[in-house]
Amino acid sequence: MTEVSVLIIDDEPIARRRMVRMLAAIDGVSVAGEAGDVPQALEQITALAPAVLLLDIQMPGGSGFDVLEQTGP
């Protein structure tokens, strides 16, 4: 079975930890990494090339929509 890699992007550490815990319970899903703001998210996306992004809407340095705009289609 192929693992689906997920990048968690949220400025709240508690929310990220909760997501990591929930995703750990799902077979075939692995957490590739975490980011707490837009610049860090863009860096992690480039470095890790995750299959799925879990994006917070409002974060320091921009929004989840900014991340989407800057990563392209």
matplotlib code that plots the C-alpha trace (Angstrom):
import matplotlib.pyplot as plt

x = [0.0, 1.3, 1.6, 0.0, 2.2, 0.6, 2.0, 0.3, 0.3, -1.1, 0.2, -1.1, 1.2, -1.7, -3.7, -0.7, -0.2, -3.9, -3.7, -0.6, -2.3, -5.4, -3.5, -1.4, -4.5, -5.1, -3.5, -1.6, -1.1, 2.2, 2.9, 5.7, 6.1, 4.7, 4.8, 3.7, 3.6, 3.5, 7.3, 7.9, 5.1, 6.5, 9.9, 8.5, 6.4, 9.5, 11.6, 9.1, 6.7, 3.7, 0.7, -1.8, -1.7, -3.8, -3.9, -4.9, -6.6, -5.2, -1.5, 1.4, 2.8, -0.3, -3.1, -3.6, -4.8, -1.5, 0.3, -1.9, -1.3, 2.4, 2.7, 0.9, -1.6]
y = [0.0, 3.5, 6.0, 9.4, 12.1, 15.0, 18.4, 20.1, 23.9, 25.7, 28.5, 26.8, 24.0, 22.4, 22.1, 20.6, 18.0, 17.1, 16.6, 14.5, 12.3, 11.9, 11.2, 8.6, 6.5, 6.3, 3.5, 4.6, 8.2, 9.6, 13.1, 14.5, 17.6, 20.6, 24.4, 27.3, 30.1, 30.9, 31.1, 27.9, 26.2, 27.2, 25.9, 22.6, 22.1, 22.5, 20.3, 17.5, 17.5, 16.2, 14.7, 16.6, 20.0, 20.6, 24.4, 26.9, 29.9, 32.7, 32.5, 34.9, 36.1, 35.4, 32.9, 29.3, 30.9, 32.7, 29.3, 27.9, 31.0, 30.8, 27.0, 27.1, 24.7]
z = [0.0, -0.9, 1.9, 1.5, 2.8, 4.6, 5.6, 8.4, 8.2, 11.3, 13.5, 16.7, 18.0, 19.9, 16.7, 14.9, 17.6, 17.5, 13.7, 14.0, 16.6, 14.5, 11.3, 13.1, 13.5, 9.8, 7.9, 4.8, 5.9, 7.1, 8.4, 6.2, 8.4, 10.0, 9.5, 11.6, 9.1, 5.4, 4.8, 6.7, 4.8, 1.4, 2.5, 3.7, 0.5, -1.7, 0.5, 1.2, -1.8, 0.2, -1.5, 0.8, 2.6, 5.7, 5.7, 8.4, 7.0, 9.1, 10.0, 10.6, 7.3, 5.3, 4.9, 3.6, 0.4, 0.0, 0.3, -2.5, -4.7, -4.2, -4.9, -8.2, -9.7]

ax = plt.figure().add_subplot(projection="3d")
ax.plot(x, y, z, "-o")
ax.set_aspect("equal")
plt.show()
